Amino acid sequence: MTTCVSSKGQIVLPAEMRREDGIRPGHVFEIDRLSSGDYHLRLKRSGRSRKGLARLLLSCPEKNWFCPVAFNESTDSICPSL
């Protein structure tokens, strides 16, 4: 497939590729220059989205509503090698 660079330096991913890979506005890509005229474009997988977490924290009923977890209840004591 071919595409072109806009006057702003943006490259458009064809709709077919976006649909196949589930690419949505706001997804982040990494680009590496391998050599002159040869590039590698890679979708950056950020893991879990934190948008829900931010929304949850902003909706807390009062300050200090969330309590810290005691060390003995954390994954540090369950899996110390991680």
PEKATA-V562967 format. One record per residue. PSI is psi in whole degrees, 0 to 359 (999 if undefined). BURIAL is + if it has 9 or more other C-alpha atoms within 8 Angstrom, else -. Layout:
# PEKATA-V562967
{{PSI/BURIAL} {PSI/BURIAL}}
This chain:
# PEKATA-V562967
{{151/-} {157/-} {174/-} {164/-} {133/+} {174/-} {342/-} {2/-} {14/-} {144/-} {130/-} {128/-} {127/-} {145/-} {321/-} {316/-} {318/-} {318/+} {312/-} {323/-} {2/-} {34/-} {129/-} {161/-} {136/-} {345/-} {145/-} {140/-} {150/-} {141/-} {134/-} {137/-} {111/+} {319/-} {179/-} {116/-} {4/-} {117/-} {156/+} {119/-} {130/-} {130/-} {126/-} {116/-} {113/-} {2/-} {224/-} {144/-} {143/-} {6/-} {318/-} {323/-} {314/-} {317/-} {317/-} {312/-} {322/-} {338/-} {6/-} {139/-} {332/-} {162/-} {144/-} {27/-} {322/-} {135/-} {141/-} {149/-} {135/-} {149/-} {318/-} {350/-} {4/-} {171/+} {344/-} {322/+} {338/+} {315/-} {74/-} {342/-} {352/-} {999/-}}
